[in-house]
Amino acid sequence: MTLEKAGYQTAAAADAMQGPMMARNLKPDLIILDIMMPAGGGATVYRRLKQNTMTMAIPIIIHSSATLDAIRTVLPEADDVPMVQKPADLTRLLALVSEFAPPS
């Protein structure tokens, strides 16, 4: 809702199975990914996105209630990916999003 109020179009995947499919179909400017997702988890989604030529270039921000250390443990290859722990300061999250994608 905060992103929409700031002028962004959003879509949400229900689980780790739906996420990569939606990314291929919608070709978003940015993906905000939670690590704790049903049906496979966010680490699986991250790897699928980065292995697919249609989605590998889409920037990702990890936004999760998992600790940053826990995220780095399950997803060490994403060390250079911006990570924001929930609950996040919405101003900070919006500033980070705006670095990757302008509002519509």
matplotlib code that plots the C-alpha trace (Angstrom):
import matplotlib.pyplot as plt

x = [0.0, 2.9, 4.5, 1.2, 0.6, 4.1, 3.1, 4.4, 2.4, 2.7, 1.9, 2.3, 3.1, 1.3, 4.2, 7.6, 6.0, 4.1, 6.9, 9.3, 6.3, 4.9, 8.4, 8.7, 5.2, 5.2, 8.9, 8.9, 11.5, 12.3, 11.4, 11.1, 11.6, 10.8, 13.0, 10.2, 7.7, 5.4, 6.1, 9.8, 11.1, 12.6, 16.1, 14.7, 12.9, 16.1, 18.0, 15.3, 15.2, 19.0, 19.2, 16.6, 17.7, 14.3, 14.6, 18.3, 18.8, 15.8, 17.1, 16.1, 15.7, 15.4, 12.8, 12.3, 11.8, 14.7, 17.8, 20.4, 22.8, 20.2, 19.6, 23.3, 23.4, 20.7, 21.6, 25.3, 25.4, 23.2, 25.7, 25.7, 21.8, 20.2, 18.6, 16.1, 14.9, 11.2, 9.7, 11.5, 11.5, 9.2, 11.0, 14.2, 12.5, 11.0, 14.4, 15.9, 13.1, 13.5, 17.2, 16.1, 12.7, 11.0, 7.3, 4.9]
y = [0.0, 2.4, 1.8, 2.3, 5.6, 6.6, 6.0, 2.5, -0.3, -3.5, -7.1, -9.8, -13.5, -15.8, -18.2, -19.3, -21.2, -18.2, -15.6, -16.6, -17.2, -13.7, -12.1, -13.8, -12.6, -9.1, -8.2, -5.8, -3.1, -4.4, -7.3, -7.0, -10.5, -12.1, -15.0, -16.6, -17.7, -20.8, -23.5, -23.3, -20.1, -16.9, -18.4, -20.7, -17.8, -15.8, -18.6, -19.3, -15.6, -15.3, -18.5, -17.5, -15.3, -13.5, -12.4, -12.5, -8.7, -7.6, -5.9, -7.5, -6.1, -8.6, -7.5, -10.1, -10.6, -13.1, -11.7, -10.4, -13.2, -15.8, -14.5, -14.5, -18.1, -19.4, -17.2, -16.4, -15.6, -12.6, -10.8, -7.7, -7.5, -4.8, -6.3, -4.6, -6.3, -6.1, -4.1, -1.5, 2.2, 2.9, 6.1, 4.0, 1.3, 3.9, 5.6, 2.2, 1.3, 4.7, 3.9, 1.0, 2.0, 5.3, 5.6, 5.1]
z = [0.0, 0.8, -2.6, -4.4, -2.5, -3.7, -7.3, -7.9, -9.5, -7.5, -7.7, -5.0, -5.4, -3.0, -2.7, -4.0, -6.9, -8.2, -7.8, -10.7, -13.0, -12.2, -12.8, -16.2, -17.2, -15.7, -16.2, -13.2, -12.8, -9.3, -7.0, -3.3, -2.0, 1.4, 2.4, 4.4, 1.8, 1.5, -1.1, -1.4, 0.3, -0.9, -1.4, -4.0, -5.7, -5.7, -7.3, -9.9, -10.8, -11.2, -13.3, -15.8, -18.7, -18.7, -15.0, -14.1, -14.7, -12.5, -9.4, -6.1, -2.6, 0.2, 2.8, 5.5, 9.1, 9.1, 10.6, 8.1, 9.4, 8.7, 5.2, 4.5, 5.7, 3.4, 0.5, 0.6, -3.1, -2.4, -0.2, -2.5, -2.6, -0.5, 2.6, 4.8, 7.9, 8.8, 10.3, 8.1, 8.2, 5.3, 4.3, 4.0, 2.0, -0.4, -0.8, -1.7, -4.1, -5.8, -6.5, -8.7, -10.1, -10.7, -9.8, -12.6]

ax = plt.figure().add_subplot(projection="3d")
ax.plot(x, y, z, "-o")
ax.set_aspect("equal")
plt.show()
